[in-house]
Amino acid sequence: MARLGAPAHAPLAWWLLGLTAFVLLPWYLPQDATLWRSMGGVFGSADSGAGLTQALRHGKPWLWMAAGALLAAGLLLQMPSGRAQGRALAAVAAFGLLGVLLAGFAIGAKGWSFAPLERAFGALGGGQAGLGLGGATTLLALLMLLGIGVARIGAFRGDAFVACAVLLCAALLLLFVVLPVLQALSAAWLDDGGAASMAAWLERSAGERVWGLGCLAGGVRCGVAWNTCFLALLTAFGTTVLGTLIALMAERGNGRGKRALQVLALLPIITPPFVVGLGLILLFGRAGLANQALEWTLGVTPSRWFYGLFGVWLAQMFAFTPIAFMIMRGVVQGISPSLEEAAQTLRADRMATFRTVTLPLLKPGLANAFLVGFIESMADFGNPIVVGGQYSVLSTDIFFAIVGAQFDQGRAAALALILTAFALAVFVIQQRLLGRASYTTVSGKGDSGVPMPLPVAVKRLCQAIALPWLVFTLVIYVFAFIGGFVRTWGRDFTPTLAHLMTAFDLQRGEHGLVWAGTAWNSLFTTVKLAALAAPLTAAIGLLMAWLLARTQFVGQRVFEFGALLAFAIPGTVLGVSYVLAFNVPPFELTGTALIIVLCFVFRNLPVGVRAGAAAFKQIDRSLDEASTMLHAGTATTLRRVVLPLLKPALAAALVYSFVRAMTTVSAVIFLVTAENELATTYIIGRVGNGDYGVALAYCSVLIVAMALAIALIQWLVGERQLGRRKDAP
Amino acid sequence: MRIQAKFVARALLACTALACVPVHAQEGGQLNVICSVQAEWCNMIQTVFAKTTGIKVNMSLKGSGEALAQLIAERANPKTDVWFGGTGDPHLQAAEQDLTLEYKSAALSQLHPWAQQQAVQSKYRTVGIYSGPLGFGYNTELIAKKKLQVPRSWADLLNPAYKGEIQVANPASSGTAYTMVATLVQMMGEDKAFDYMKSLHKNISQYTRSGTGPIKAVARGESTVSISFVHDGPGEKLQGFPVETITPMEGTGAEIGSMSIIKGARNAEAAKKFYEWALTPQAQQFGAAAHQYQLPSNKGTPIDPNVPDFKKIKFIDYDYAKYGASAERRRLIARWEKDVNSLPR
């Protein structure tokens, strides 16, 4: 059915792309030049030669496998399309792919990568560098041909687009999430000598430090695992409730200040790390304003009551409510008012309608927001470090294990495994809860209902909780802003622009403008890399969400979990695993900007997937079917029918991935180099140095930059046009 | 349609930008350094070295623990050339794990004996570039307000009057705190040292992650007393915070900030040039210029008046080789974790 109207030229186009890449693009990653420069050496140079050149002139005979596969595929495409052609095409493409990849893993920078191979086949003349644009494009083309072949055999209901999309996403996940993570986590089973050992693993994961229940019995502290779990539950619960209340107020309130509300609720997302912690310490720390006020009025001795579980919980609530808000906002918008009107015409009052119709329809959003909040809390590192006090959680313990005086990678890996197990558990529970119930409310028929205003009790609740929260947000921001423009934070409050100048000085030199400030480099790099990562994240995330919501294939759940995995893995572990996995050919990416972009993309992928998944549950399948019956192929349906309805999810994915890319710290701390410095590492460096003024001035600039970017994204994507009647004026 | 056209335009722009991103650095004549001292100091080194030699310096600022983690992760294909600064123990660990290059500098004879010993003990894979004593920092205003005595010895810190008033870093994550543990063990013997730390534990309000956390907390009034390196104090004081430092009467240890060349470095020649340059008296003055008052290792370096007078401080005979070895470190930290950190306060 899906082949109706499918473009016949797609296989040919991919084949041509593969061939062009093999002949015209540099096969390997050039060591010291940009892509433009290396194009010059495509036919001659050993560094930047194309695949053909490398195989012919530079002694890399294993590349002929790719050429052979491409040529064979070209011949096969001339055959009439059918099962036989599909089988042959799939076999040929698979051969090409596996050949290149295996050769890549087996032959490293200096020859054979593994001693047994060297013994078996003798030493090689030279090695090979990591795959570059040419290699990657050829592999992509082969992958697409594989998908087309597989579809022609009959898998994925014969839909080539779905087959290719699944294979592409699976390959990306496998390469950039599963492999590095497995490599990092496998260290949990290695003892000090490097040999596998169950005992080592047991000792690291099953000790009293991890699972002890001492605090329940009045002892000092509980195991790290319990601490993490408890905190995550509290945070998830709190952020979901708060996010829902603010979303309800924004969407169903009386509409005044809706814009302001949205802006304010989203501000915490664009806060660079540490600002929240410092602001809170300044308010509630021992020398903070609140304690000083208490001492002055009530004579209470200032103490460190804020540090610990309460402080971390508060900081995390502050940091993660906006994400819950964004998810819930889309869901609240999507609830069909006709259902509420129907309830009201059956004489239910507003409260009953809210309780029996609106709230249950919010379930997918609530569940997703809860899951995201839980996982964010578990993987959060910056807040527990700053305000955690003695309350230790898994992510801080993992960080200590890696960068501390012990450098115990095995222990870090063991703890990371526990963290992942928690994420998996919550994921499974969430699936059970949502079950197979239908939450469809956006259907093909235009909805002529008017959204019901909130019942009075709910409205009061929203205002009572959400408004003070937003005021609190504003206060923290004002503090942060002031901090960048006074001489010494906490001591000397004379206004000054000196900190801003240190970071962002602009001078007129003899040859034009001189970017004299020390922070320009990191700002430009960060914005550039985040801008590259955001559309990729959104695209892949929504594609995966579509695959999960609208198609059926074997291994779908595993697919979903793979995407979630990168999210649940703590940033430090992911960073180290990327360095370990991509330090050697065939994927030699460390020290480049590309690895940072990839880290951004795959770390933030799950939110795009989750937002898309929540949105898809609300859109009726009949829309897709109508489109297909009018002879539109799957790709066209996706582009012209589904995508416009996904605008809130798209905006959420873009905004979130851009902003998180701008504010990630722990994952990229090992990937940053002198040339590719990021804003967050610069800021953390300044903070470690005690230069709070410069750090906060930079944060202020970052906040402004991100606010502008968000406004731009919202404008680009636009609002979703849902056919809804407005209230009579 | 607007969204599609805009998206396509943006995508094209992104692709062009991607193609222009330099994949690795351009031109030869460059050096990749991990710098584990303060940012201002690092910036000075970067600028001056680049100016005097014409070699472009790419500098990455990382704490010594993070730097070691990165070097270990990169070991199959190192991207760093030189590791400058940071407390000595991670450098010794790197040497032990065969991550750094054996290199004997001509300038070794000009260095203080402790710096030369650092080089010898690591089989010339690292060298001392500065030294700083361990001591106490205290907030003068809080001391006056709470009518406390200034702590003058290790024994003073056990006074119950200081309950909840002291901060020190966590030995698992900080070289500073580990230096304290090793110092106490060498001064009192292992078991007595751990008894001392158990009693001290009652007065500690928080074990911070980084070594400079406690002195910053003291400066900002979050804590009254800190156990930290003495040279971190004057920098805070210059910013206007009421902080003073003092070294304990019974004796104390010191850190030896070190420098190493990475084995397999891509720019080995430039790395050696940098190494030699960093040991000259001129280059060693940048620490003081950046308000960091450690004692430089070259005997010919003019000493800033703010640097603590080593002759006035009672130092113990610190065995860097023994206490810098990974196995001993792990054992002591594990024992601290089990015997001290798990106790209630």
HADDOCK unambig.tbl for C-alpha pairs under 7 A between the chains (distance, minus, plus):
assign (segid A and resid 31 and name CA) (segid B and resid 24 and name CA) 5.76 0.50 0.50
assign (segid A and resid 32 and name CA) (segid B and resid 23 and name CA) 6.73 0.50 0.50
assign (segid A and resid 32 and name CA) (segid B and resid 24 and name CA) 4.77 0.50 0.50
assign (segid A and resid 32 and name CA) (segid B and resid 25 and name CA) 5.39 0.50 0.50
assign (segid A and resid 32 and name CA) (segid B and resid 26 and name CA) 5.22 0.50 0.50
assign (segid A and resid 33 and name CA) (segid B and resid 22 and name CA) 6.11 0.50 0.50
assign (segid A and resid 33 and name CA) (segid B and resid 23 and name CA) 6.33 0.50 0.50
assign (segid A and resid 33 and name CA) (segid B and resid 24 and name CA) 6.34 0.50 0.50
assign (segid A and resid 33 and name CA) (segid B and resid 26 and name CA) 5.89 0.50 0.50
assign (segid A and resid 34 and name CA) (segid B and resid 20 and name CA) 6.05 0.50 0.50
assign (segid A and resid 34 and name CA) (segid B and resid 21 and name CA) 6.30 0.50 0.50
assign (segid A and resid 34 and name CA) (segid B and resid 22 and name CA) 4.34 0.50 0.50
assign (segid A and resid 34 and name CA) (segid B and resid 23 and name CA) 5.57 0.50 0.50
assign (segid A and resid 35 and name CA) (segid B and resid 19 and name CA) 5.51 0.50 0.50
assign (segid A and resid 35 and name CA) (segid B and resid 20 and name CA) 6.50 0.50 0.50
assign (segid A and resid 36 and name CA) (segid B and resid 19 and name CA) 6.72 0.50 0.50
assign (segid A and resid 36 and name CA) (segid B and resid 20 and name CA) 6.77 0.50 0.50
assign (segid A and resid 220 and name CA) (segid B and resid 343 and name CA) 6.89 0.50 0.50
assign (segid A and resid 220 and name CA) (segid B and resid 344 and name CA) 5.08 0.50 0.50
assign (segid A and resid 286 and name CA) (segid B and resid 222 and name CA) 5.42 0.50 0.50
assign (segid A and resid 287 and name CA) (segid B and resid 221 and name CA) 5.80 0.50 0.50
assign (segid A and resid 287 and name CA) (segid B and resid 222 and name CA) 5.61 0.50 0.50
assign (segid A and resid 389 and name CA) (segid B and resid 206 and name CA) 6.25 0.50 0.50
assign (segid A and resid 390 and name CA) (segid B and resid 206 and name CA) 6.54 0.50 0.50
assign (segid A and resid 400 and name CA) (segid B and resid 172 and name CA) 6.74 0.50 0.50
assign (segid A and resid 400 and name CA) (segid B and resid 173 and name CA) 5.44 0.50 0.50
assign (segid A and resid 402 and name CA) (segid B and resid 69 and name CA) 6.48 0.50 0.50
assign (segid A and resid 403 and name CA) (segid B and resid 65 and name CA) 4.52 0.50 0.50
assign (segid A and resid 403 and name CA) (segid B and resid 66 and name CA) 4.81 0.50 0.50
assign (segid A and resid 403 and name CA) (segid B and resid 69 and name CA) 5.78 0.50 0.50
assign (segid A and resid 403 and name CA) (segid B and resid 173 and name CA) 6.61 0.50 0.50
assign (segid A and resid 404 and name CA) (segid B and resid 65 and name CA) 5.51 0.50 0.50
assign (segid A and resid 404 and name CA) (segid B and resid 172 and name CA) 5.27 0.50 0.50
assign (segid A and resid 404 and name CA) (segid B and resid 173 and name CA) 3.50 0.50 0.50
assign (segid A and resid 404 and name CA) (segid B and resid 174 and name CA) 6.31 0.50 0.50
assign (segid A and resid 405 and name CA) (segid B and resid 65 and name CA) 6.56 0.50 0.50
assign (segid A and resid 405 and name CA) (segid B and resid 171 and name CA) 6.94 0.50 0.50
assign (segid A and resid 405 and name CA) (segid B and resid 172 and name CA) 5.00 0.50 0.50
assign (segid A and resid 405 and name CA) (segid B and resid 173 and name CA) 5.06 0.50 0.50
assign (segid A and resid 405 and name CA) (segid B and resid 174 and name CA) 6.22 0.50 0.50
assign (segid A and resid 405 and name CA) (segid B and resid 175 and name CA) 6.52 0.50 0.50
assign (segid A and resid 406 and name CA) (segid B and resid 172 and name CA) 6.16 0.50 0.50
assign (segid A and resid 406 and name CA) (segid B and resid 330 and name CA) 5.80 0.50 0.50
assign (segid A and resid 490 and name CA) (segid B and resid 220 and name CA) 6.97 0.50 0.50
assign (segid A and resid 532 and name CA) (segid B and resid 14 and name CA) 6.27 0.50 0.50
assign (segid A and resid 576 and name CA) (segid B and resid 73 and name CA) 6.85 0.50 0.50
assign (segid A and resid 579 and name CA) (segid B and resid 73 and name CA) 6.23 0.50 0.50
assign (segid A and resid 579 and name CA) (segid B and resid 74 and name CA) 6.68 0.50 0.50
assign (segid A and resid 580 and name CA) (segid B and resid 73 and name CA) 5.53 0.50 0.50
assign (segid A and resid 580 and name CA) (segid B and resid 74 and name CA) 6.76 0.50 0.50
assign (segid A and resid 583 and name CA) (segid B and resid 74 and name CA) 6.48 0.50 0.50
assign (segid A and resid 583 and name CA) (segid B and resid 77 and name CA) 6.26 0.50 0.50
assign (segid A and resid 584 and name CA) (segid B and resid 77 and name CA) 6.51 0.50 0.50
assign (segid A and resid 591 and name CA) (segid B and resid 79 and name CA) 6.93 0.50 0.50
assign (segid A and resid 592 and name CA) (segid B and resid 23 and name CA) 5.62 0.50 0.50
assign (segid A and resid 592 and name CA) (segid B and resid 24 and name CA) 6.08 0.50 0.50
assign (segid A and resid 593 and name CA) (segid B and resid 23 and name CA) 6.88 0.50 0.50
assign (segid A and resid 670 and name CA) (segid B and resid 70 and name CA) 6.11 0.50 0.50
assign (segid A and resid 673 and name CA) (segid B and resid 60 and name CA) 5.67 0.50 0.50
assign (segid A and resid 674 and name CA) (segid B and resid 58 and name CA) 4.69 0.50 0.50
assign (segid A and resid 674 and name CA) (segid B and resid 59 and name CA) 4.65 0.50 0.50
assign (segid A and resid 674 and name CA) (segid B and resid 60 and name CA) 4.63 0.50 0.50
assign (segid A and resid 675 and name CA) (segid B and resid 58 and name CA) 6.32 0.50 0.50
assign (segid A and resid 689 and name CA) (segid B and resid 38 and name CA) 6.09 0.50 0.50
assign (segid A and resid 689 and name CA) (segid B and resid 39 and name CA) 6.86 0.50 0.50
assign (segid A and resid 716 and name CA) (segid B and resid 3 and name CA) 6.10 0.50 0.50
assign (segid A and resid 717 and name CA) (segid B and resid 3 and name CA) 6.21 0.50 0.50
